Amino acid sequence: MRKRFSNPNRRRRGIATLVTAAFLALMVPLMGLAIDTGIMFAVHSKLSAACDAAALAGARALVIGADETTQETNAKNTATEYMALNFPAGYFGIPAVTGANGAGASTIDSLTIDTSVSHQRAVDIVSEVTVNTIFMRWLGVNNLTMKSEAKAVRRDVNVVLVMDRSGSLSLTGSCEPLKSAAENFVSQFALGRDNIGLVTFATASKMNPADFAPSTSFSSLTTTISSISCSGGTSTALGLYNGYAQLINLGTAKTSGALNVILLFTDGYPTNITAVYPNGNPGSCFNTTGTLVTTFNIGTPSDPSTWHPAGMQGLYTPNTPDSTQISNSSGCGYTGTSSLSYIPNTDLYGSTINSGYQSLTTSSGHITLNYQNLDNGSTNAADSMGLRIRHGASLTSVASPNGTGVSGSLSGVVTYAIGLGNAGGVADDFLERFANDPRASNYDNTYATGLYVEADDTEALNDAFLRIASEILRLAK
């Protein structure tokens, strides 16, 4: 009888088949799990991004409408639309159904506007979808639920636009484009919630009341803006004092918890100082309060390069109208400077004139009375007022007609600036300093960071104002 021998290769093939089968039995579910997990991750990421976009869009839409109910309805509609656009029906086979907020809202589980916190509204959105599995069905898992939540907060804002309306704007044809850009700026905010005000300045500034005291009912502000005429000098420090006083005057009930903002617009350098000027004829005159004005030689009105400061025009009242000059009396000459002794170290509202920012000449400890010192001192006073606003300095009451009568302080004010450069240029560093822009020579990161935007010409004005509005609303979130 022949002896039978087994084939070792056949045995090896049998073992390999068993190992392969066991490996596949283990790996196929694992690979399927990995594929299903990848799908779940992609769906959740898409859902989360869509949820964030919808909440932010809803918060931005809270400015649309003349009352809170309309604004909140528009916010919900906008959030729903963004949700549908960013997470379309059919994504990874997720079916389209009608959700709680209408057609196209298949992923929205809840969408609410929370007004429980003072001076803020929050758009809260919760989204949920059911995703069918592919390989995990082998394990008895037919679908999984993905859920995402997002919240976007929109703080109420209090904004005072401090706007230059000096004569150079008329000479360059910029007055009307400025008004149009300013009207568009105020339309970016929410009626009934945001307090929006306007202070204009030239030689004088309107006080008690301001051009438009900050109010949540600011629909008529565009009418006020359209009626502005541009003439006179540039009393920047006076305008900033008036703007800060308007914010303080809102009171803590309106400013606490809200975002408080001053936006400065100008097309040139500060040129005037409002102060108590020591008299130069002690025997016959008293110290006199007024705005000392720089005069300019205007060579060619259409060519700003021919405009040059030439002297001092005398004292004017700081309250409107701009053309009210303080008259001579009892041998005292205020239509010129013959009865003035020197420029004081501080202006009427407590801002420092001799701060060292721009150089001044002095004699016997006093600032010498000349137009160069008036020009540089005007910039110093405006720079000082800006610093005081950012630091939340206290105002001492200055009674009407020379002041607002407002006293007190307000901390945390965020400052912005726009400079129009078509009238011979603007003081870029001063405006950067006012805004506490990171480019400023005295930038201080312990206080709120603002932004300075330069518009080279009138065509860039609208974009400049909209950029500042966008920055304000970004901070309000």
Secondary structure, 3 states (H helix, E strand, C coil): CCCCCCCHHHHHHHHHHHHHHHHHHHHHHHHHHHHHHHHHHHHHHHHHHHHHHHHHHHHHHHHCCCCHHHHHHHHHHHHHHHHHHHCCCCHHHCCCCCECCECCCCCEEEEEEECCCCCEEEEEEEEEEEEECCCHHHHCCCEEEEEEEEEEEEECEEEEEEEECCHHHHHCCCHHHHHHHHHHHHCCCCCCCCEEEEEEECCCECCCCCCEEEECCCCCHHHHHHCCCCCCCCCHHHHHHHHHHHHHHCCHHHHCCCEEEEEEEECCCCCCEEEEECECCCCCCCCEEEEEEEEEEEEECCEEEEEEEEEEEEEECCCCCCCCECCCECCECCCCCCCECCECCECCCCCECCCCCCCCCEECCEECCCHHHHHHHHHHHHHHHHHHHHCCCCECCCCCCCCCCCCECCCCCEEEEEEECCCCCCCHHHHHHHHCCCCCCCCCCCCCCCEEEEECCHHHHHHHHHHHHHHHHHHCC
